[in-house]
């Protein structure tokens, strides 16, 4: 659980650690369809669904990217 002592700390956290779909696609280097499939299969869980976007914890997306890179290296 995250605790913030001020509104500024919260704002800083959101700026650094919350990303939208487009940013997640850039990190994962995958298609929107692939990301939607990962969400549907509950491999990645958004923290908020918006009408035209989703928000993710950057930490979750980076972990998935690392997993994908390791899997790709192992199959090479």
Sine and cosine of phi, psi and omega as CSV:
sin_phi,cos_phi,sin_psi,cos_psi,sin_omega,cos_omega
0.00,0.00,0.60,-0.80,-0.01,-1.00
-0.99,-0.17,0.63,-0.78,0.05,-1.00
-0.80,-0.60,0.70,-0.72,-0.02,-1.00
-0.83,-0.56,0.69,-0.72,-0.02,-1.00
-1.00,0.00,-0.22,0.98,-0.01,-1.00
-0.43,-0.90,0.26,-0.96,0.06,-1.00
-0.89,0.45,-0.57,0.82,0.01,-1.00
-0.90,0.43,-0.66,0.75,0.05,-1.00
-0.88,0.47,-0.68,0.74,0.04,-1.00
-0.88,0.47,-0.73,0.68,0.00,-1.00
-0.87,0.49,-0.66,0.75,0.03,-1.00
-0.90,0.44,-0.68,0.73,0.04,-1.00
-0.87,0.50,-0.74,0.67,-0.02,-1.00
-0.87,0.49,-0.69,0.72,0.00,-1.00
-0.88,0.48,-0.63,0.78,-0.10,-1.00
-1.00,-0.01,-0.54,0.84,-0.22,-0.97
-0.90,-0.43,-0.12,0.99,0.02,-1.00
-0.93,-0.36,0.78,-0.62,-0.01,-1.00
-0.80,-0.61,0.39,-0.92,0.02,-1.00
-0.99,-0.12,-0.05,-1.00,-0.05,-1.00
-0.86,0.51,-0.72,0.69,-0.03,-1.00
-0.87,0.50,-0.68,0.73,0.03,-1.00
-0.92,0.40,-0.62,0.79,0.04,-1.00
-0.89,0.45,-0.66,0.75,0.03,-1.00
-0.88,0.47,-0.64,0.77,0.03,-1.00
-0.90,0.44,-0.69,0.73,-0.01,-1.00
-0.93,0.38,-0.73,0.68,-0.06,-1.00
-0.97,0.24,-0.34,0.94,-0.07,-1.00
0.80,0.59,0.79,0.62,0.01,-1.00
-0.70,-0.71,0.11,-0.99,-0.01,-1.00
-0.99,0.13,0.32,-0.95,0.07,-1.00
-0.88,0.48,-0.61,0.79,0.02,-1.00
-0.88,0.47,-0.68,0.73,0.02,-1.00
-0.90,0.44,-0.70,0.72,0.03,-1.00
-0.88,0.47,-0.69,0.72,0.04,-1.00
-0.86,0.50,-0.61,0.79,0.03,-1.00
-0.91,0.41,-0.66,0.75,0.04,-1.00
-0.88,0.47,-0.63,0.77,0.03,-1.00
-0.93,0.37,-0.70,0.72,-0.01,-1.00
-0.87,0.50,-0.63,0.78,0.01,-1.00
-0.99,0.13,0.00,1.00,0.00,-1.00
0.89,0.46,0.50,0.86,0.13,-0.99
-0.97,0.25,-0.63,0.78,0.09,-1.00
-0.83,-0.56,0.73,-0.69,0.00,-1.00
-0.91,-0.41,0.86,-0.51,0.07,-1.00
-0.93,0.36,0.48,-0.88,0.05,-1.00
-1.00,0.06,-0.32,0.95,0.06,-1.00
-0.40,-0.92,0.73,-0.69,0.11,-0.99
-0.98,-0.18,0.82,-0.57,0.05,-1.00
-0.94,-0.33,0.24,-0.97,-0.03,-1.00
-0.81,0.58,-0.63,0.78,-0.04,-1.00
-0.82,-0.57,0.25,0.97,-0.06,-1.00
-0.35,-0.94,0.17,-0.98,0.12,-0.99
-0.73,-0.68,0.46,-0.89,0.09,-1.00
-0.92,-0.40,0.64,-0.76,-0.03,-1.00
-0.77,-0.64,0.42,-0.91,0.20,-0.98
-0.97,0.23,0.78,-0.62,-0.02,-1.00
-0.83,0.56,-0.62,0.79,0.00,-1.00
-0.83,0.55,-0.67,0.74,0.00,-1.00
-0.91,0.41,-0.65,0.76,-0.02,-1.00
-0.94,0.34,-0.66,0.75,0.02,-1.00
-0.90,0.43,-0.64,0.77,0.05,-1.00
-0.88,0.48,-0.68,0.73,0.01,-1.00
-0.91,0.42,-0.65,0.76,0.03,-1.00
-0.87,0.49,-0.70,0.72,0.01,-1.00
-0.88,0.48,-0.69,0.72,0.03,-1.00
-0.87,0.49,-0.70,0.71,-0.01,-1.00
-0.90,0.44,-0.65,0.76,0.01,-1.00
-0.91,0.42,-0.68,0.73,0.02,-1.00
-0.90,0.45,-0.66,0.75,0.02,-1.00
-0.90,0.43,-0.67,0.75,0.01,-1.00
-0.90,0.44,-0.67,0.75,0.02,-1.00
-0.91,0.41,-0.63,0.78,-0.02,-1.00
-0.91,0.40,-0.52,0.86,-0.03,-1.00
-1.00,0.08,-0.13,0.99,-0.01,-1.00
-0.99,0.14,0.00,0.00,0.00,0.00
